[in-house]
Amino acid sequence: MKGDLHIHSKYSPDSRSDPEEIIKYSVKLGLDFICISDHNKFNIYKSESIITISGEEVSSIDGHILALFIEHEIPKGLTQIETIEKIHDAGGIAVLAHPYRIVNGIGKKYVKSFDAVEVKNSRCGKGCNNRANNLSNSLNVGKTAGSDAHFINEVGRVYLEVPDGDMESIRKAIIKGIGRPMGEDLTLKNRVLLYWKMGSEYALRGFKRI
């Protein structure tokens, strides 16, 4: 089974992708599961064609944290510890998202209470992702992988490959770190294009961070 655990829809301020279109596109790609994890926004999506994991990308005061398998929305603007506690209270697992990304990555300020680290993100370069994988190994925690797609054609560029099973099997594979992160790292050329897009959107938002 393979799935993209980090996708943004039109309910994030920096994406315009419709959730139904994301689901259809993911099925077309042959993905078995996805998580639409919008910025500080929680929604539950149902589909008979693909496993849909509930999630949210939460803005802590230090950086972004992925909340997977949660039952309700997690508030933004809390400390890492407070955010992790809220995620656990909501029945979810707390993932250190793209830790070494310059923008919105927690980096060296991380705490050791995370359940997993996002070790491969299609909007991060090879060095950034390798450091994240090394961090997961040093903390002895689980691993996730996701495209961090903000445009429909980015979905599935990075995904996590896990043994066959159901929702609970996926959850266990993530926590135990037995999934295989697959896909392409961000190239230098695409990094320039991406940062230009991100900078333009940042300006349009009035230079407000998400």
N, CA, C and O of each residue as an XYZ file, in Angstrom:
840
protein
N       0.838     -1.197      0.000
C       0.000      0.000      0.000
C       0.872      1.246      0.000
O       1.942      1.268      0.608
N       0.408      2.279     -0.684
C       1.170      3.524     -0.681
C       0.218      4.710     -0.517
O      -0.906      4.707     -1.019
N       0.709      5.728      0.207
C      -0.157      6.875      0.459
C       0.613      8.157      0.692
O       1.761      8.153      1.136
N      -0.054      9.249      0.380
C       0.489     10.600      0.563
C      -0.126     11.172      1.842
O      -1.338     11.371      1.925
N       0.718     11.433      2.829
C       0.238     11.830      4.159
C       0.315     13.329      4.432
O       0.248     13.754      5.585
N       0.454     14.131      3.377
C       0.555     15.578      3.599
C       0.081     16.302      2.347
O       0.859     16.553      1.427
N      -1.212     16.637      2.326
C      -1.825     17.294      1.167
C      -2.662     18.473      1.642
O      -3.330     18.388      2.672
N      -2.627     19.574      0.893
C      -3.430     20.754      1.228
C      -4.536     20.976      0.206
O      -4.353     20.764     -0.993
N      -5.680     21.406      0.706
C      -6.826     21.692     -0.153
C      -7.146     23.188     -0.097
O      -6.398     23.973      0.487
N      -8.257     23.563     -0.707
C      -8.674     24.967     -0.741
C      -8.995     25.530      0.637
O      -9.199     26.735      0.788
N      -9.039     24.657      1.646
C      -9.294     25.136      3.006
C      -8.015     25.594      3.696
O      -8.049     26.043      4.842
N      -6.885     25.481      2.997
C      -5.648     26.131      3.420
C      -5.549     27.448      2.662
O      -5.945     27.511      1.498
N      -5.033     28.499      3.286
C      -4.983     29.804      2.612
C      -4.042     29.863      1.415
O      -4.103     30.813      0.634
N      -3.171     28.864      1.253
C      -2.201     28.897      0.156
C      -2.430     27.776     -0.861
O      -1.512     27.407     -1.594
N      -3.651     27.235     -0.907
C      -3.985     26.198     -1.877
C      -5.388     26.438     -2.428
O      -6.225     27.059     -1.772
N      -5.635     25.945     -3.628
C      -6.950     26.105     -4.246
C      -7.526     24.769     -4.712
O      -8.524     24.750     -5.433
N      -6.926     23.674     -4.320
C      -7.360     22.350     -4.764
C      -8.617     21.913     -4.028
O      -8.695     22.016     -2.804
N      -9.588     21.429     -4.769
C     -10.831     20.945     -4.172
C     -10.609     19.545     -3.590
O      -9.997     18.708     -4.254
N     -11.085     19.266     -2.378
C     -10.878     17.952     -1.765
C     -11.353     16.785     -2.628
O     -10.680     15.757     -2.705
N     -12.513     16.939     -3.282
C     -13.025     15.867     -4.132
C     -12.097     15.613     -5.316
O     -11.901     14.467     -5.720
N     -11.527     16.681     -5.869
C     -10.589     16.527     -6.977
C      -9.291     15.863     -6.496
O      -8.686     15.073     -7.221
N      -8.874     16.188     -5.283
C      -7.680     15.557     -4.705
C      -7.904     14.054     -4.579
O      -7.028     13.257     -4.915
N      -9.082     13.675     -4.094
C      -9.401     12.247     -3.931
C      -9.417     11.541     -5.288
O      -8.837     10.465     -5.431
N     -10.069     12.134     -6.273
C     -10.140     11.526     -7.607
C      -8.748     11.388     -8.220
O      -8.419     10.359     -8.810
N      -7.944     12.424     -8.073
C      -6.595     12.408     -8.642
C      -5.731     11.356     -7.940
O      -4.938     10.670     -8.586
N      -5.885     11.230     -6.624
C      -5.116     10.254     -5.852
C      -5.471      8.831     -6.270
O      -4.590      7.979     -6.387
N      -6.757      8.572     -6.496
C      -7.197      7.249     -6.962
C      -6.610      6.967     -8.339
O      -6.145      5.859     -8.604
N      -6.632      7.968     -9.215
C      -6.077      7.830    -10.565
C      -4.593      7.496    -10.524
O      -4.099      6.744    -11.364
N      -3.875      8.060     -9.539
C      -2.443      7.800     -9.390
C      -2.160      6.398     -8.853
O      -1.038      5.900     -8.945
N      -3.195      5.768     -8.290
C      -3.007      4.446     -7.706
C      -2.639      4.468     -6.237
O      -2.169      3.466     -5.699
N      -2.848      5.605     -5.579
C      -2.599      5.682     -4.137
C      -3.684      4.910     -3.392
O      -4.827      4.836     -3.844
N      -3.317      4.341     -2.254
C      -4.257      3.565     -1.445
C      -4.806      4.356     -0.263
O      -5.885      4.052      0.245
N      -4.059      5.378      0.177
C      -4.526      6.215      1.284
C      -3.928      7.609      1.161
O      -2.853      7.792      0.589
N      -4.644      8.589      1.707
C      -4.170      9.977      1.698
C      -4.580     10.644      3.009
O      -5.455     10.163      3.729
N      -3.925     11.758      3.292
C      -4.339     12.614      4.401
C      -4.362     14.052      3.901
O      -3.327     14.609      3.536
N      -5.548     14.645      3.889
C      -5.676     16.069      3.581
C      -5.491     16.816      4.892
O      -6.367     16.815      5.756
N      -4.340     17.449      5.023
C      -3.944     18.070      6.298
C      -3.808     19.573      6.095
O      -2.708     20.085      5.885
N      -4.930     20.272      6.159
C      -4.923     21.715      5.906
C      -4.344     22.494      7.075
O      -4.328     22.024      8.213
N      -3.868     23.695      6.772
C      -3.292     24.561      7.797
C      -4.360     24.980      8.806
O      -5.292     25.715      8.478
N      -4.205     24.497     10.039
C      -5.059     24.920     11.156
C      -6.550     24.779     10.858
O      -7.375     25.573     11.312
N      -6.869     23.742     10.080
C      -8.257     23.487      9.712
C      -8.482     21.990      9.637
O      -7.739     21.267      8.973
N      -9.532     21.527     10.337
C      -9.825     20.098     10.389
C     -11.117     19.782      9.641
O     -12.155     20.401      9.877
N     -11.035     18.818      8.746
C     -12.210     18.301      8.045
C     -12.084     16.787      7.941
O     -10.976     16.253      7.923
N     -13.217     16.099      7.873
C     -13.212     14.652      7.665
C     -13.767     14.373      6.274
O     -14.867     14.813      5.940
N     -13.007     13.646      5.465
C     -13.426     13.318      4.104
C     -13.676     11.811      4.002
O     -12.869     11.009      4.472
N     -14.780     11.442      3.395
C     -15.146     10.040      3.239
C     -15.052      9.639      1.774
O     -15.411     10.413      0.886
N     -14.571      8.435      1.527
C     -14.483      7.928      0.170
C     -14.537      6.405      0.192
O     -13.965      5.767      1.076
N     -15.223      5.835     -0.779
C     -15.264      4.385     -0.918
C     -14.114      3.881     -1.782
O     -13.892      2.675     -1.884
N     -13.384      4.802     -2.401
C     -12.336      4.429     -3.354
C     -10.941      4.447     -2.757
O     -10.021      3.848     -3.313
N     -10.772      5.132     -1.622
C      -9.446      5.301     -1.042
C      -9.582      5.538      0.460
O     -10.573      6.110      0.913
N      -8.588      5.100      1.232
C      -8.599      5.348      2.680
C      -8.237      6.810      2.920
O      -7.197      7.281      2.458
N      -9.094      7.524      3.640
C      -8.843      8.938      3.935
C      -8.576      9.090      5.430
O      -9.452      8.842      6.258
N      -7.376      9.491      5.755
C      -6.951      9.677      7.144
C      -7.201     11.129      7.546
O      -6.842     12.052      6.815
N      -7.809     11.322      8.691
C      -8.072     12.685      9.166
C      -6.771     13.338      9.607
O      -5.880     12.675     10.137
N      -6.671     14.647      9.382
C      -5.438     15.320      9.763
C      -5.517     16.831      9.702
O      -6.518     17.406      9.275
N      -4.447     17.457     10.136
C      -4.327     18.920     10.171
C      -2.841     19.266     10.278
O      -2.086     18.556     10.943
N      -2.425     20.338      9.636
C      -1.074     20.853      9.857
C      -1.199     22.049     10.791
O      -1.723     23.099     10.418
N      -0.713     21.870     11.997
C      -0.910     22.852     13.064
C       0.294     23.788     13.151
O       1.442     23.344     13.123
N       0.020     25.075     13.256
C       1.082     26.068     13.420
C       1.348     26.284     14.904
O       0.625     27.026     15.568
N       2.396     25.629     15.427
C       2.806     25.892     16.809
C       3.625     27.187     16.814
O       3.907     27.743     15.753
N       3.998     27.659     17.975
C       4.758     28.911     18.026
C       6.173     28.737     17.470
O       6.845     29.719     17.153
N       6.630     27.461     17.350
C       7.973     27.197     16.834
C       7.987     26.750     15.376
O       9.009     26.884     14.703
N       6.883     26.228     14.883
C       6.840     25.714     13.515
C       5.696     24.746     13.320
O       4.863     24.564     14.208
N       5.658     24.129     12.156
C       4.521     23.286     11.782
C       4.624     21.866     12.341
O       5.698     21.267     12.391
N       3.460     21.351     12.760
C       3.340     19.996     13.290
C       2.163     19.317     12.604
O       1.061     19.865     12.566
N       2.394     18.128     12.063
C       1.307     17.359     11.453
C       0.577     16.561     12.523
O       1.193     15.890     13.351
N      -0.741     16.647     12.489
C      -1.587     15.871     13.389
C      -2.356     14.864     12.543
O      -3.230     15.249     11.766
N      -2.039     13.568     12.688
C      -2.683     12.521     11.899
C      -3.629     11.702     12.772
O      -3.359     11.486     13.953
N      -4.740     11.249     12.190
C      -5.736     10.398     12.851
C      -6.479     11.125     13.969
O      -6.980     10.477     14.888
N      -6.563     12.432     13.915
C      -7.231     13.190     14.980
C      -8.754     13.165     14.809
O      -9.274     12.893     13.726
N      -9.444     13.456     15.906
C     -10.914     13.429     15.915
C     -11.520     14.823     15.895
O     -12.720     14.971     15.665
N     -10.705     15.847     16.131
C     -11.207     17.219     16.094
C     -10.044     18.182     15.857
O      -8.879     17.786     15.881
N     -10.377     19.442     15.629
C      -9.378     20.455     15.284
C      -8.449     20.779     16.451
O      -8.872     20.824     17.606
N      -7.190     21.002     16.133
C      -6.174     21.370     17.116
C      -5.891     22.864     16.980
O      -5.623     23.324     15.870
N      -5.939     23.638     18.064
C      -5.707     25.085     17.960
C      -4.263     25.422     17.614
O      -3.342     24.698     17.991
N      -4.074     26.505     16.909
C      -2.731     26.967     16.565
C      -2.185     27.881     17.660
O      -2.908     28.256     18.583
N      -0.909     28.234     17.551
C      -0.306     29.212     18.459
C       0.099     28.691     19.812
O       0.392     29.477     20.714
N       0.124     27.355     19.981
C       0.545     26.772     21.256
C       2.010     26.355     21.185
O       2.607     26.371     20.109
N       2.586     25.984     22.311
C       3.949     25.464     22.312
C       3.949     24.070     21.687
O       2.892     23.471     21.487
N       5.135     23.561     21.382
C       5.223     22.201     20.845
C       4.594     21.185     21.794
O       3.787     20.352     21.380
N       4.970     21.260     23.069
C       4.457     20.317     24.059
C       2.931     20.398     24.152
O       2.252     19.371     24.168
N       2.400     21.611     24.214
C       0.946     21.784     24.298
C       0.254     21.234     23.051
O      -0.797     20.600     23.145
N       0.846     21.478     21.892
C       0.269     20.987     20.639
C       0.267     19.466     20.601
O      -0.733     18.853     20.227
N       1.368     18.866     20.980
C       1.466     17.404     21.008
C       0.435     16.810     21.964
O      -0.212     15.813     21.642
N       0.285     17.417     23.130
C      -0.700     16.938     24.108
C      -2.115     17.020     23.544
O      -2.919     16.110     23.741
N      -2.417     18.113     22.843
C      -3.742     18.283     22.242
C      -3.985     17.222     21.170
O      -5.089     16.689     21.054
N      -2.948     16.918     20.389
C      -3.059     15.900     19.352
C      -3.332     14.537     19.967
O      -4.194     13.799     19.488
N      -2.607     14.201     21.019
C      -2.819     12.921     21.699
C      -4.210     12.857     22.328
O      -4.861     11.813     22.294
N      -4.657     13.953     22.894
C      -6.010     13.996     23.477
C      -7.079     13.781     22.410
O      -8.164     13.277     22.696
N      -6.754     14.176     21.160
C      -7.697     14.025     20.046
C      -7.548     12.664     19.364
O      -8.122     12.433     18.300
N      -6.777     11.769     19.978
C      -6.622     10.420     19.449
C      -5.630     10.288     18.317
O      -5.602      9.264     17.634
N      -4.803     11.321     18.103
C      -3.909     11.319     16.963
C      -2.459     11.058     17.296
O      -2.094     10.836     18.450
N      -1.638     11.090     16.258
C      -0.191     10.996     16.421
C       0.432     12.310     15.942
O      -0.010     12.899     14.955
N       1.451     12.751     16.652
C       2.092     14.040     16.380
C       3.354     13.832     15.557
O       4.250     13.083     15.945
N       3.411     14.508     14.413
C       4.521     14.337     13.482
C       5.275     15.655     13.317
O       4.674     16.697     13.053
N       6.577     15.596     13.473
C       7.437     16.764     13.252
C       7.559     16.962     11.741
O       8.273     16.220     11.066
N       6.855     17.971     11.214
C       6.793     18.179      9.767
C       8.014     18.931      9.247
O       8.477     19.894      9.858
N       8.531     18.464      8.091
C       9.658     19.123      7.411
C      10.530     19.932      8.387
O      10.627     21.153      8.259
N      11.162     19.260      9.356
C      11.834     19.969     10.454
C      12.928     20.939     10.032
O      13.165     21.933     10.718
N      13.601     20.671      8.915
C      14.743     21.511      8.548
C      14.453     22.449      7.384
O      15.376     22.993      6.776
N      13.174     22.640      7.073
C      12.845     23.651      6.075
C      13.056     25.027      6.690
O      12.702     25.254      7.847
N      13.627     25.938      5.925
C      13.935     27.275      6.440
C      12.679     27.991      6.901
O      12.668     28.646      7.943
N      11.613     27.857      6.106
C      10.342     28.499      6.458
C       9.444     27.487      7.163
O       9.099     26.454      6.589
N       9.069     27.777      8.388
C       8.090     27.002      9.157
C       8.553     25.622      9.624
O       7.733     24.810     10.053
N       9.856     25.348      9.546
C      10.381     24.118     10.119
C      10.854     24.378     11.547
O      11.417     25.435     11.831
N      10.633     23.439     12.427
C      11.006     23.623     13.834
C      12.521     23.555     14.025
O      13.070     24.232     14.894
N      13.197     22.735     13.211
C      14.651     22.667     13.269
C      15.190     22.184     14.598
O      14.659     21.242     15.187
N      16.244     22.826     15.070
C      16.929     22.380     16.286
C      16.131     22.663     17.557
O      16.526     22.235     18.642
N      15.022     23.373     17.434
C      14.218     23.700     18.621
C      13.251     22.578     18.999
O      12.444     22.737     19.914
N      13.330     21.440     18.295
C      12.370     20.358     18.508
C      12.442     19.795     19.929
O      13.494     19.798     20.568
N      11.292     19.311     20.399
C      11.241     18.562     21.658
C      11.240     17.070     21.310
O      11.094     16.703     20.144
N      11.402     16.226     22.309
C      11.557     14.796     22.049
C      10.271     13.999     22.248
O      10.316     12.787     22.457
N       9.126     14.678     22.183
C       7.858     14.007     22.462
C       7.079     13.611     21.216
O       5.956     13.118     21.325
N       7.654     13.816     20.033
C       6.941     13.490     18.804
C       6.839     11.977     18.596
O       7.701     11.214     19.033
N       5.774     11.567     17.925
C       5.577     10.146     17.622
C       6.304      9.753     16.338
O       6.661      8.590     16.147
N       6.518     10.725     15.465
C       7.158     10.446     14.178
C       7.747     11.726     13.600
O       7.431     12.831     14.038
N       8.607     11.550     12.611
C       9.204     12.664     11.874
C       8.854     12.491     10.392
O       8.916     11.385      9.856
N       8.487     13.591      9.743
C       8.281     13.547      8.300
C       9.667     13.532      7.648
O      10.348     14.556      7.594
N      10.071     12.363      7.156
C      11.447     12.183      6.689
C      11.606     12.455      5.195
O      12.728     12.563      4.699
N      10.489     12.566      4.476
C      10.554     12.886      3.053
C       9.374     13.772      2.688
O       8.215     13.411      2.891
N       9.695     14.935      2.146
C       8.703     15.937      1.765
C       9.102     16.448      0.386
O      10.249     16.844      0.183
N       8.160     16.445     -0.573
C       8.525     16.791     -1.949
C       8.853     18.268     -2.125
O       9.336     18.675     -3.182
N       8.592     19.077     -1.091
C       8.953     20.493     -1.146
C      10.236     20.769     -0.368
O      10.525     21.916     -0.024
N      11.003     19.717     -0.094
C      12.300     19.844      0.578
C      13.373     19.194     -0.288
O      13.108     18.215     -0.985
N      14.580     19.742     -0.241
C      15.694     19.175     -0.977
C      16.224     17.910     -0.328
O      15.806     17.540      0.769
N      17.155     17.245     -1.019
C      17.714     15.980     -0.539
C      18.387     16.141      0.821
O      18.201     15.311      1.711
N      19.167     17.206      0.979
C      19.864     17.413      2.244
C      18.909     17.609      3.402
O      19.113     17.064      4.486
N      17.872     18.384      3.172
C      16.841     18.651      4.184
C      16.149     17.354      4.600
O      15.951     17.101      5.788
N      15.782     16.533      3.609
C      15.098     15.269      3.904
C      16.033     14.267      4.578
O      15.610     13.529      5.468
N      17.292     14.235      4.163
C      18.250     13.316      4.796
C      18.447     13.659      6.274
O      18.539     12.768      7.119
N      18.510     14.945      6.572
C      18.652     15.367      7.973
C      17.426     14.956      8.781
O      17.543     14.545      9.936
N      16.254     15.068      8.170
C      15.018     14.666      8.859
C      15.012     13.167      9.133
O      14.573     12.729     10.196
N      15.500     12.378      8.173
C      15.567     10.932      8.365
C      16.553     10.578      9.479
O      16.285      9.698     10.296
N      17.676     11.258      9.504
C      18.658     11.027     10.566
C      18.094     11.392     11.930
O      18.380     10.731     12.928
N      17.286     12.454     11.966
C      16.662     12.854     13.223
C      15.700     11.782     13.714
O      15.674     11.460     14.902
N      14.906     11.230     12.795
C      13.982     10.152     13.161
C      14.739      8.967     13.745
O      14.315      8.379     14.740
N      15.862      8.620     13.123
C      16.666      7.497     13.622
C      17.253      7.794     14.992
O      17.282      6.921     15.859
N      17.723      9.023     15.195
C      18.345      9.369     16.473
C      17.320      9.420     17.609
O      17.639      9.105     18.755
N      16.099      9.814     17.285
C      15.038      9.870     18.295
C      14.354      8.524     18.479
O      13.603      8.324     19.434
N      14.619      7.595     17.551
C      13.992      6.275     17.570
C      12.458      6.383     17.545
O      11.758      5.750     18.335
N      11.968      7.203     16.615
C      10.525      7.374     16.448
C      10.122      6.995     15.029
O      10.969      6.645     14.207
N       8.830      7.067     14.750
C       8.301      6.663     13.458
C       8.659      7.611     12.325
O       9.300      8.643     12.524
N       8.220      7.223     11.119
C       8.520      8.003      9.917
C       7.250      8.193      9.088
O       6.412      7.296      8.998
N       7.126      9.372      8.488
C       6.069      9.611      7.513
C       6.685     10.242      6.273
O       7.843     10.657      6.279
N       5.891     10.307      5.210
C       6.320     10.945      3.972
C       5.096     11.526      3.283
O       4.020     10.928      3.308
N       5.259     12.683      2.672
C       4.137     13.309      1.987
C       4.591     14.364      1.015
O       5.682     14.920      1.143
N       3.750     14.635      0.043
C       4.103     15.603     -0.998
C       4.078     17.040     -0.496
O       4.791     17.897     -1.018
N       3.248     17.305      0.527
C       3.005     18.685      0.956
C       2.396     19.469     -0.205
O       2.663     20.657     -0.384
N       1.566     18.771     -0.993
C       0.999     19.347     -2.205
C       0.083     20.527     -1.903
O      -0.787     20.460     -1.035
N       0.305     21.613     -2.646
C      -0.590     22.760     -2.617
C      -1.273     22.946     -3.965
O      -2.198     23.746     -4.107
N      -0.793     22.183     -4.959
C      -1.389     22.153     -6.289
C      -1.675     20.697     -6.636
O      -0.934     19.804     -6.224
N      -2.737     20.454     -7.385
C      -3.201     19.095     -7.625
C      -2.131     18.215     -8.260
O      -2.054     17.024     -7.958
N      -1.301     18.787     -9.138
C      -0.295     17.976     -9.822
C       0.896     17.615     -8.938
O       1.782     16.872     -9.360
N       0.918     18.141     -7.713
C       1.991     17.786     -6.773
C       1.636     16.558     -5.943
O       2.517     15.943     -5.341
N       0.357     16.195     -5.905
C      -0.089     15.058     -5.101
C       0.633     13.785     -5.550
O       0.745     13.515     -6.746
N       1.118     13.014     -4.589
C       1.740     11.736     -4.883
C       3.191     11.795     -5.320
O       3.785     10.753     -5.598
N       3.781     12.981     -5.391
C       5.197     13.067     -5.779
C       6.087     12.386     -4.741
O       7.152     11.860     -5.063
N       5.630     12.409     -3.501
C       6.278     11.669     -2.415
C       5.191     10.895     -1.689
O       4.083     11.398     -1.499
N       5.503      9.685     -1.289
C       4.501      8.870     -0.596
C       5.186      7.870      0.330
O       6.393      7.644      0.243
N       4.396      7.283      1.210
C       4.897      6.274      2.145
C       4.345      4.915      1.719
O       3.145      4.764      1.489
N       5.224      3.944      1.619
C       4.845      2.583      1.252
C       4.808      1.727      2.513
O       5.805      1.628      3.228
N       3.662      1.110      2.785
C       3.491      0.306      4.000
C       2.914     -1.054      3.622
O       2.376     -1.207      2.525
N       3.017     -2.059      4.520
C       2.400     -3.357      4.243
C       0.885     -3.213      4.098
O       0.284     -2.275      4.622
N       0.287     -4.149      3.384
C      -1.164     -4.110      3.193
C      -1.884     -4.155      4.534
O      -1.405     -4.756      5.495
N      -3.048     -3.504      4.579
C      -3.830     -3.504      5.814
C      -4.871     -2.417      5.826
O      -5.181     -1.818      4.796
N      -5.406     -2.169      6.999
C      -6.453     -1.169      7.157
C      -5.882      0.097      7.804
O      -4.666      0.263      7.901
N      -6.780      0.986      8.245
C      -6.382      2.248      8.857
C      -5.456      2.031     10.052
O      -4.445      2.720     10.193
N      -5.800      1.083     10.900
C      -5.000      0.829     12.092
C      -3.625      0.282     11.726
O      -2.638      0.573     12.402
N      -3.559     -0.508     10.661
C      -2.275     -1.043     10.205
C      -1.360      0.073      9.717
O      -0.151      0.046      9.948
N      -1.957      1.065      9.033
C      -1.183      2.220      8.562
C      -0.631      2.994      9.751
O       0.536      3.386      9.768
N      -1.477      3.204     10.730
C      -1.070      3.926     11.938
C       0.115      3.223     12.619
O       1.093      3.869     12.995
N       0.019      1.905     12.772
C       1.083      1.142     13.420
C       2.373      1.179     12.604
O       3.466      1.257     13.165
N       2.241      1.124     11.279
C       3.425      1.161     10.411
C       4.160      2.487     10.546
O       5.390      2.528     10.533
N       3.397      3.576     10.676
C       4.004      4.896     10.844
C       4.763      4.970     12.167
O       5.928      5.365     12.204
N       4.092      4.589     13.245
C       4.689      4.684     14.580
C       5.926      3.800     14.708
O       6.914      4.188     15.332
N       5.866      2.607     14.111
C       6.992      1.671     14.201
C       8.107      1.999     13.208
O       9.196      1.429     13.276
N       7.826      2.923     12.283
C       8.841      3.327     11.319
C       9.163      2.266     10.290
O      10.285      2.214      9.785
N       8.179      1.403      9.962
C       8.449      0.317      9.019
C       8.017      0.667      7.593
O       8.190     -0.139      6.679
N       7.453      1.872      7.399
C       7.097      2.302      6.056
C       8.327      2.772      5.287
O       9.324      3.175      5.885
N       8.250      2.717      3.950
C       9.357      3.167      3.111
C       8.990      4.486      2.431
O       8.047      4.529      1.640
N       9.724      5.563      2.728
C       9.466      6.834      2.045
C       9.953      6.759      0.601
O      11.094      6.378      0.338
N       9.080      7.123     -0.326
C       9.398      7.016     -1.746
C       9.117      8.347     -2.452
O       8.344      9.169     -1.959
N       9.752      8.547     -3.608
C       9.494      9.746     -4.397
C      10.729     10.614     -4.553
O      11.826     10.244     -4.136
N      10.531     11.770     -5.158
C      11.636     12.650     -5.514
C      11.820     13.800     -4.536
O      10.852     14.388     -4.054
N      13.080     14.111     -4.254
C      13.400     15.302     -3.471
C      13.281     16.521     -4.380
O      13.318     16.395     -5.604
N      13.141     17.682     -3.786
C      13.018     18.922     -4.543
C      14.360     19.271     -5.195
O      15.385     19.333     -4.517
N      14.348     19.498     -6.503
C      15.572     19.867     -7.216
C      15.858     21.352     -7.019
O      14.987     22.108     -6.590
N      17.083     21.764     -7.334
C      17.464     23.170     -7.176
C      16.597     24.073     -8.055
O      16.160     25.135     -7.612
N      16.349     23.653     -9.301
C      15.528     24.444    -10.220
C      14.116     24.620     -9.673
O      13.579     25.727     -9.656
N      13.518     23.506     -9.223
C      12.157     23.588     -8.693
C      12.101     24.332     -7.366
O      11.074     24.914     -7.016
N      13.222     24.311     -6.622
C      13.277     25.046     -5.364
C      13.180     26.553     -5.612
O      12.503     27.270     -4.875
N      13.861     27.019     -6.651
C      13.796     28.442     -7.011
C      12.371     28.828     -7.388
O      11.861     29.858     -6.947
N      11.726     27.983     -8.218
C      10.346     28.251     -8.640
C       9.388     28.215     -7.449
O       8.490     29.049     -7.334
N       9.594     27.237     -6.568
C       8.728     27.100     -5.402
C       8.850     28.303     -4.478
O       7.842     28.851     -4.033
N      10.089     28.717     -4.185
C      10.276     29.847     -3.276
C       9.754     31.147     -3.874
O       9.325     32.043     -3.147
N       9.792     31.247     -5.213
C       9.207     32.421     -5.862
C       7.699     32.427     -5.648
O       7.116     33.468     -5.345
N       7.060     31.253     -5.807
C       5.615     31.146     -5.580
C       5.269     31.446     -4.124
O       4.337     32.198     -3.836
N       6.031     30.848     -3.213
C       5.776     31.039     -1.790
C       5.963     32.498     -1.396
O       5.196     33.030     -0.593
N       6.982     33.147     -1.957
C       7.225     34.556     -1.659
C       6.109     35.438     -2.172
O       5.707     36.391     -1.504
N       5.598     35.122     -3.369
C       4.489     35.890     -3.937
C       3.235     35.750     -3.085
O       2.544     36.733     -2.818
N       2.945     34.522     -2.660
C       1.769     34.285     -1.825
C       1.918     34.962     -0.461
O       0.956     35.491      0.096
N       3.148     34.931      0.061
C       3.441     35.574      1.348
C       3.155     37.073      1.271
O       2.597     37.660      2.199
N       3.543     37.678      0.157
C       3.286     39.110     -0.045
C       1.792     39.394     -0.167
O       1.291     40.375      0.382
N       1.078     38.515     -0.901
C      -0.372     38.700     -1.082
C      -1.132     38.559      0.244
O      -2.200     39.145      0.420
N      -0.566     37.771      1.177
C      -1.199     37.620      2.495
C      -0.843     38.774      3.429
O      -1.227     38.762      4.599
N      -0.129     39.750      2.933
C       0.275     40.874      3.781
C       1.434     40.515      4.674
O       1.558     41.026      5.787
N       2.310     39.606      4.167
C       3.503     39.156      4.902
C       3.153     38.532      6.251
O       3.831     38.742      7.256
N       2.063     37.755      6.233
C       1.632     37.020      7.424
C       1.984     35.546      7.275
O       1.672     34.932      6.255
N       2.623     34.986      8.269
C       2.965     33.567      8.246
C       1.717     32.720      8.512
O       0.795     33.151      9.205
N       1.705     31.510      7.950
C       0.591     30.595      8.192
C       0.882     29.772      9.434
O       0.070     28.932      9.822
